[in-house]
Amino acid sequence: MTISLRPYTPEDLPLVPGGDSPFDDWGPRRRTEVQPSSLDAPGGLIVVDEHETVLGSVSWIYMQWGPNASSRNPMIGIWLRPEARGRGVGVEAQAALVGLLFRHTHSNRVEAHTDVDNVAEQRALEKVGFVREGTVRGAQWRDGAYRDGYLYSVLRAEWLANRPQE
């Protein structure tokens, strides 16, 4: 399957509701208008197939490991519609997002975090080239309790060494 990433449109919002996976219960959240964003700010993109069918969304926020701007890096996330799961869409979409982030930002590192029980996402991240760094204990509030997760990352040099020129 060939996927692409594009900005959200208002028509996309009902198609990417989330909340249908055991890893989606983040508690009540305020629905906000989707605004286009640069890759240097938190944002998101819609995942579509070659027929422009909405398959899900990818997003990113920024983490900071030190006091200077060079210590800042994006952490990515993904949500897929149930019919898009288990077909390699997550691997393609996350790889496309990592490629965009490395091509268009100065980040040296892209991170991802997933629940210790979310084996499908762990496999997808590893196929993309992410390395599991360790367990983040009790860091994620989900489904009424604090949950452990795994922290993954891929470094710019690793990405460039393992990817064909895009």
N, C-alpha and C positions, 0 to 999 in steps of 0.2 A: 504494500500500500504506500502511496505517496501522500505525504501530508505537507501542509504549509501553515505558517503562523501569520495572523493578521490582527490589526486592532479590533477591539470590540465595537459593535454597533448596538444601539438600544434594542434592536430586534433580537440580539443574541442572548440577552439577560434571562428570558424564560427558559432557554435551552441549556443553560449551565447552572442549575439550581444547587447542585451539590446535595449533601445530606442523605444520600442513599447508600453509603458505604459505612461499615462499622468504624472507619477512621475519619469520619466527617463531623461528628457531633462536637462542635466547638462552643455550644451554648448560644444564647441569643446574640445576634449581631445586627447592627443597623445597616440596612441596604443603602448604598450610596450610588450616586451617579457615576458612571464609568467615564473617566477622563483619559485622553491619550497621554502617555508619559514618555519621557526619554528613558533610555536604558540605565542612566545614572540615578534615577529615582525609582522608588518602588512602583511596580506596575504589573500589567498582565496582557496576555494576548490570547486570541481564540485559535484553537487547533481545528483545521478543516481538511477534508480530503480533496481529491482532484475534482469532485463535483460540487465543491463549496458546502458540503454537508458538515454541520458543526459536530465535532467529535468530543470537544472538551475545552479546557483552558490550561494555560501555564501562567505562573506568576513568579514574582521575585520581590524580596525585601532585602534590605542591607544590614549586615552585621559589621561590627568593628572590633578588631582584636588589639588595637593600640591607639594611641592618641592622635596619630597623624592620618591624613587622608589615604596614604598608601596602604594602611592596615585595614581598609574597608573592603568588603567583598559581598557579592550577592548570594543569597540563599534562595534556591528555587523550589517551587512546588507545582503539583499537577493535580487536576481532577479530570476524569474521563467519564463520558456517558456510559452507562452499563453496556450498551451494544458495541462500544469501541474497545472494551477491556479484553485482554488476553490475545490481542492480534498484533502486537508490536508497535502500536500507536504511541504508547508511553515512551518507549525507547527512542523512536524517531523524533517525537516532539521535544523531549528533554535534550537530546543531542542537538537539535536545531536551536534551541534556546541557549545552550552553552556556547555553541558556535557564534551566535549573535553577540552574546555578552563578551566573549574574548575578542571578537573583531571590533567591537564598537565601544569598549570601555578600557580603562587601564587596570582592571582587576587582575590580580595574579592567581586568584583562587575563586572557584564557585563551589558553594556548599549545598547540601541537601540534608534534610532530617526526616526520618520516618519512624513510625511506631515499631517497636521490636517485634510485634506480631504481623506486620505488613510485609510478608515474604515476597509477594508479587512486586512491590515497589523496590525492595532490596535487590531483587534479581535484575529489574529494569535499570536501576542506577549502576549496577556493576557492569551490565552490557554496554552502557554509555561510556564507561571508563572511570567512574567514581570509585574511590577506595574508602572502605569503612575505617573510620579512625577510632571509634570507641562508642561506649554507651553514655548517653546523657541522662542521668538519673532524675526522675521526677520533674522533668522540665516542661512537660506539655500537659495542660489542662484539657481533658477531653472526656466526654461521656461521664461527667460528674466526678472525676478523680484525676489525680496527677499520674501521668504515665511516663515510663521510660522510653527512650528512643535511641536510634543509632544515628551518629553524625557521619556523613560522607563528604568527601571533597575530591575535586580534580584540579590540578594546578595547570597553569598556562603551558608550561614546558611539556608536561605529560600530554596535554591535549594536542599540541602542535606536533609532537613526535609520533602520535598514534593516529592522526587524521590526515587524509589526503588533502592537498591544497584545495580550499573552497573558493 
